[in-house]
Amino acid sequence: MGEIDLIVWKDGATHFVEVKTRRSLEFGYPEESISPTKLRKLTRTIEVYLGNASDRPRNYQVDALAILILDGKAPEFHYVEHIL
């Protein structure tokens, strides 16, 4: 059905994290590749996961981790909270 890249528990909340990596800016920044279609699939996958979780979290959010790796530079990490 779909995949959840990371599930993180922080400060009493469950964070479902979509991870996107790019090695160039030819098609924009990594977070720009998270399409409405991807968000719908991610939402359905989270709903399935939560429906089956024995300890269903009460407080959760959907975030993104964008990783940009350009030749000759240190990787850049950009964490975006509440993408949904």
N, C-alpha and C positions, 0 to 999 in steps of 0.2 A: 504494500500500500504506500509506504513512504519511509523516510528515515528522519531521525532526530540526531543531529550531529553531537550535541552535548546536552546533558542534563546536569545542572549545577544547583546545589543548595547553598544559599548565601543569605545571611541576616533573616532567617526565618521564612524565606521565599524560595520557591522552585523556579529556576530560570531554564527555559528551553532555548538553546542557542544554535542559530544557523551560522555555520562557518563558511566563508567565501575567501578564496585566495586567488590572486592574480600576479602574474609575472611581468606584466606590462600595463600601460594605461591606454593601449590601442582601443579597447572597448569600454573605457571608463574605470572608475574605482570599483573594488570588489563588491561593496554593499549595493551598488547600483544594479547589480545583476540579480537581485532578489525581486523577482517579478510577482505580480498579483497572482499568477497561476501557482508559483512556488509557495506563496503565503497560504493559498487555499489548501494545497496539499499538506503543508506543514500543520495547519489548523486541524485538518481531518486526522492526521497521524497523532497529534497531541490528544485529541478527543478519544481516539481508540486507546492510547496509552493510559489516559486518566480513567477511562471506563474499566480497565483491567487492573489498575493499581490497588493493592490491598490497603495501602496507606495514602490514599488520594490527597494530594496537597490542597489546602484551602486557599493559599496565596501563591499565585504563579504569574509569570510574565514571559513574553517571547522577545529575545534579544538577538543581536547579530554580532559576530566577530569577523571583522574584515582584516585580511592580511595581505599586504602589498610587498612583494619581493622583487626589487629592481636590481639589475646587475650592478655590482660594485657598491651597493648601499646596504646598510643594515635594514632588516625587515621592519616594516611599520605595522603596528597593530592599532586598530580603531574599534572600540567596543561601543555599540549603539544599543541603548536600552529601549524597551517598549516599541518594537517595530510593528506590533499588532495592537 
